[in-house]
Amino acid sequence: MAFIRKFKTGSGKTGVQVCYKDQGKVVKTIHIGSAESEAGIMRLVKKAQGIIDKDKRSLFDLSEFDKS
């Protein structure tokens, strides 16, 4: 299971990490970055979500509906 962790750094910025849990313990952490502004934090969270989503498969094949 993967989740996004936000935390305060020593310099007062907000850090963003992707953490992976196995049997209730964090087994892997990927540091995405740190930012001061809300826009910067949201950009890091979006990047973290992309890392989590790249390993997921879709529940449904919707390619036949894609007209682009």
Stockholm file with secondary structure:
# STOCKHOLM 1.0

chainA/1-68         MAFIRKFKTGSGKTGVQVCYKDQGKVVKTIHIGSAESEAGIMRLVKKAQGIIDKDKRSLFDLSEFDKS
#=GR chainA/1-68 SS CEEEEEEECTTSCEEEEEEEEETTEEEEEEEEEEESSHHHHHHHHHHHHHHHHTTCCCSSCCGGGCCC
#=GC SS_cons        CEEEEEEECTTSCEEEEEEEEETTEEEEEEEEEEESSHHHHHHHHHHHHHHHHTTCCCSSCCGGGCCC
//
